[in-house]
Amino acid sequence: MKNDKSSNLKLGLALGGGSALGFAHLGVLRALEENNIAIDFISGTSAGAVVGALYAFGISFKDIEQESEKLDWKTLAKIHPSTMGVTTNAAIREILGRHIGKDADITDAKIPLAIVSTDIETGAKIVFKSGNAIDAVMASSCLPGLFSPIEMNGLMLVDGGIVENVPISPLKSCGADIIIAVNLLRYRKYQKPKNIMGVLVNSFDMINHRISAQPKQDDVNFLIEPNLSDYFMGDIKKWKEISEQGYAETLKHISKIKEIQHQTLCEDLWQKVKNLFFDKKNR
């Protein structure tokens, strides 16, 4: 839902990575939408890139929920050993293609969108604001070792969580006045792996949690951190419970979000009045 206010006030939403924990983003979107809090920019990393891209292209959280009901790991990560990964995430490409079109460009999104990935050769952060949307999302959500890297523009790209798991910086460069960041990895504990996928996902989660800079309250206006410690990053079938955790945590911030929106809007309008007054006075 795009902000159609006449004010220059802009709100950005940063959706962090976390594999199946990303279903919490559905609850965040639901809470914001139910309270008429409009979004002007979306940035996403990994699971946040998947949800963020769908929503930015106009797919409602309800439609994403319906898609979530059908998902399982056998569908999302089919065993397909290669020299670069043990599975293929082609199912994500198929889902995205069905909803937004296989040739959709990021600039076609209804809400301006930024997607973060990592150059596996240099460790550089790569932020996509244009180019093929599906390729960018695939790269951003490519867990190293589990999925094969995505090649784009001569680069070999993997999961953006390595460099910026909660993508705040793209929103700042876009000019967002208010930033809401969703961090899924604030509270973690791990389950004993049952297979190689569990080992890889746990390993990536642990590394990501330790080396990826965690967002600070000073960097954003609102930091939403649902307690997802009871859920494993592979708990796809618990998507509804995870979504509810995101919803409940976001509701705690709604009144403050509305308050700062109103306050900032008033300040913006007052500045315009002062500028108009002084312009006339100086003529």
N, C-alpha and C positions, 0 to 999 in steps of 0.2 A: 504494500500500500504506500504509494508515493505521497510525500508531503506537498500539498497544493496551496499552502499558506502564501500570502503575498509578501510576507517578511522574508528577509535574506537568511533567517535562522535555518540552519541545516543540521540534521541529526544523522550520525553515522552509527552503524551496528557492526561490530567485529565478532565473527563467529569462529571460535577456536576448534582445533582438532582434538580427536579422541576416539576414532573408530566408532563402535556402536554407541558410545556415550554421546555421540553427536545427535542422537534422537532428542536429547534435552533441548536442542535448538528449536524443535517443533513447539515445545511448550513455551519457550521464550517468545516466539513469533505469535503464538496464540494469545498470550497475555498482553502483548503490545497492541495487537489488532483489536482485541475486545475492549481495550481502553482508549481506542482511537489515537494511539501514538504512532504517527507516520514516520517512515524511514526514507531518508534522502540518499544515503550511500550504504552499500553493503560490502564488507571485505570478508573473505573466507580462507581458511587453511584446512586442508585435508577434509575431514567430515564436514567441517564448517563451509568448505568450498562447494561441496555437493548440495547441501541444504540451501546455502546462500545463493548459488546459481539458479536453482529451481525457483526459489522465491523471487529473485530479482527479475526473472523472465516471466513472472506473472502466475506461477503455479502456486495455488493456495496451500496453506499448511494442512488443510483438510485433505487435499488431493495427495500431498506428500505422505500423509498418514495412511491413506489407502494403499499407496505403493509400499509403504513400510510393512504392512500386514503380510505381504507376499514374500518378504525377503528371508533368506537363510544363508549360511556360509557356503553351502554347496552350490548355491546359485551365484553368489558374489565372488567366490574365490575357487574356481574350478582348478583342479590339479593339472598343471601344464608346465612341467619342468623345462627350464632353459638354462643357459649359462648365466643369466641375470636375475632369475627369480624362480620360485617353485610353483606359482599359480598365475592365473590370468584374471584381471579384473574387467574383462570385456563386458560383463553384465552391467557394470556401471555405465559404460559407453552406450549400451543398448537402451537402458532406462532413460538416460539424459537425451539421447537422440529422439526417443519417442515423444518426449515432453517439450523439448525446446528446438528440435531440429538438428540434424547432424552437422549442418553447415553454419549454424548460428554463430555470429561474431559477438564477442563480449560487449561491444558497443551497441548491440541490438537490444540489450536488456532494458526493461522498463524502469528499473532502478539502477543507477550507475554502480558498476561492480568491479571489484579488484580481487585477484586471486593470487595467492602466494605459493611459490614452489622453491625448490633448492637445486642449484647446479651441482651435481654429484662429482664433477671433475674439479671444481674450484671452491665449493662451499658457499658460493655467492647466493644472496637472496634474489630471486627473480619474481617481480610483480607484474602480472598481466592485467592490463586495462583495455586491451584490444587483442584481436586474434581469435582463433577458433576456441569457442567457449568450452566445448567438451574436452579437447586436448588439454587445455589449461587445468580443468578440474581433474582430469585423469592424472596429470603430472603432480598436482597438489596433494592428491590422495594416494600416491604410490608409495606404500610402505616398503622401505629397502629390504631386499631379501625375500619378501613375500611376493611382491609384484615386480615385474621387469620395468626399468626406467622408461620414461616417455621421451622420445626425441622430438624437439621442437626448435626451429630456427637454428639448427646446428648444435643445440645444447642437449645434454643428457640430464633429464630432470627427475627428481624424486620428491617425496613428501615435504611440504613446506614447514611442517612442525619442527624440523631440524633447526631452522633459522628464525622463525617467528610463529610460534604456535597460536598465539592470539594476535591477529594482524591489525594492530593499532596504527602503525606508521602509515599505511596506505590511506587511512581515513584522514589523518592530519594533512597529508599532501593534497587530498581532495578538497580540503577547506571545511571539514565538518566543525560546527560550533559546539555541538554536544556529542560526546562519544559514549556509547554503551558497549562494554566489552564482556564477552561470555567466555569464561575460563572453565573448562571441563575437568582439569587435572589438579585442582587445588587440593582435593582430598583423595588420596589413593591408598589402596591396599591390593594385594595380588592373590590370585587363586593358583593352585598347583596346575601346571599345564597338563593337558591330556594328549597332546599331539604336537607335531612340529609347528603348526599354526599358533598354538598356544605359547610355545617357546618364543617364536618370532614376535608375536604381538606383545607379550610381556616384556621382552627385551627392549623393543622400541619404546614402549610406554615408560619404562624405567629410565632409559637414556634421555628420552625427550623431557621427562619431568625434571631431570637434573641439569641438563646442559642448555635447554631452551629457556631464555629469559622469561620469568614469570611476570605478568603485568602487575604494575603497582597502582594503588588507588590514586596516586598523584598524577598518573599518566592519562587518566580517563575521568569522566564525570560519574559514571556508574560502572561498578565491577560486579558482575553477576557470577557467583561461584557456587553452583548447586553441589551439595554433598552426594557424590556418586560413588563413595567408597564401597558400597555394597554390591556394585555392579562391575563386571568384567568387561574389558574392551571388546570382547567377542559376544556379548549378550544381546544378539540381534533380536531374539524372540521376546526379550523383555523391553522392547522399544516403547511400549505404552507406559510402563512404570517409569522409565527413564525420562520420557517426555513430561510426565506429571511432576517430576522433580524440578525440571527446568521451569515449568509453569508456576509452581508454588514459590520458587526462589525469586522469580521475576516480579510476582505480585507484591513482594515485600518492598520493591523499589518504585512501584508505580506512582504513589503519591508524590515522592520526591522528584521523579522525572517530570511529572506534570508541573510541579512547583518551579523547577529550574527552567522549564520551557516557558512558562508564563513570565518569570522574572527576566529571562534573557530577551524575550520578545518585547517586554516593556522598556528595557534598557535600549534596545535597538530602535524602537519607535521614538524614545526620548532623544536619542542621538540625532535622528533624522530631523526632529523638530528644531533642535539647537542649531544644526547645520543650516537649516532653512532660514532660521532667524538671523544668524550671523551673516549668511550670504546676502540677505536683504539689507542688513545694516551696513555692510561694507560696499554696497553699490553706490 
